[in-house]
Amino acid sequence: MELKIEDLYKSYRNKEALKNINITMKSGTYGLLGENGAGKSTLMRILTTIDFQTKGSVTFDGEDIVKLDEKYREIIGYMPQDYNVFPSFTAKEFLEYMGTLKGIEKDKLDKRILEVLKFVNLEDVANKKVKSFSGGMKRRIGIAQAILNDPKILIFDEPTAGLDPKERIRFSNIISAMSKDKIVILSTHILSDIEAIANDLIIINKGEVVESDNIDNLVEKVRGKVWEALVNQETFNKISQDRKVIHRKQERQSIRVRYVGEEYEGVINKHLEPSLEDYYVSNCL
Ligand SMILES: Nc1ncnc2c1ncn2[C@@H]1O[C@H](COP(=O)(O)OP(=O)(O)OP(=O)(O)O)[C@@H](O)[C@H]1O
């Protein structure tokens, strides 16, 4: 299974939203990271064929996704940003409605609805109106509708925005439980969500891909360069001038600083295990 984006450009009137995008995805979970307006939603809309590129191609197993048309829509699940469910429907009614739109036959649909409700842990509230749901529950019903047709490609635009820590963990668990043999693409501003959920990171900046690699490879790039030291304000100021400071924590008499770069001499340093944030802050900001 391969989703391939080649020499892709997208312009809106005089705004170039995507430039020269080249990404090949195989089964796994891909985190799309970028600031507001970087082009994440535009790319996702093109991948779902809701919108079209100005130039370039997207192919699934060698065939153009636009030409695949219906066949491609059958294998894709999508949860847009600001996903809103119909408030007066119950969870089950909403999934019946979405399943019918997706062309799932009635006898198969009923069974599948029960499966997905169980999967996203909403089976107990299947007959409750969606308007009574919390933000996290609404997001989970959004996942449920996206996976109804058991898609090979799943696209989630900012799925964790506004979720509390418990719901975030629940979401990561749901994604990792189903990402086997699927291409899962999710966008977020939150690095720790990517680290928890994704295998690969794609960073988009002003419409261009500035990094695309396996997360473990990226983290390895800063191994041996991450340090922690307990310093006074003056030393902290010096460290922050020519090292990348990742965290700073004010303690009683001193500052505990986590930084990336050459070991700063003259203070007691402790080597730390690198994280994706260490890589990201020191290379991409
Ligand atoms: N329909 C449109 N018409 C004109 N410009 C648009 C349209 N959609 C997006 N843009 C512009 O294209 C650029 C990329 O937008 P996009 O929504 O893809 O970014 P994003 O990374 O998803 O941002 P966010 O994190 O805020 O959702 C932005 O400059 C945006 O203003």
The ligand as a Gaussian input file, in Angstrom:
#p B3LYP/6-31G(d) Opt

LIG

0 1
 N      -10.265000      28.557000       0.490000
 C       -9.191000      29.325000       0.624000
 N       -9.072000      30.490000      -0.065000
 C       -7.977000      31.265000       0.055000
 N       -6.923000      30.977000       0.843000
 C       -6.994000      29.854000       1.559000
 C       -8.120000      28.958000       1.489000
 N       -7.882000      27.899000       2.315000
 C       -6.669000      28.120000       2.882000
 N       -6.138000      29.281000       2.418000
 C       -4.820000      29.829000       2.785000
 O       -3.843000      28.825000       2.535000
 C       -2.884000      28.777000       3.581000
 C       -2.856000      27.387000       4.215000
 O       -4.066000      27.190000       4.959000
 P       -4.415000      25.852000       5.728000
 O       -5.794000      26.010000       6.286000
 O       -4.156000      24.708000       4.845000
 O       -3.342000      25.858000       6.896000
 P       -3.257000      24.960000       8.214000
 O       -1.846000      24.554000       8.358000
 O       -4.282000      23.896000       8.141000
 O       -3.638000      25.999000       9.332000
 P       -4.460000      25.753000      10.713000
 O       -3.529000      25.031000      11.610000
 O       -4.750000      27.142000      11.164000
 O       -5.685000      24.978000      10.351000
 C       -3.253000      29.894000       4.561000
 O       -2.511000      31.035000       4.246000
 C       -4.710000      30.127000       4.280000
 O       -5.076000      31.466000       4.559000

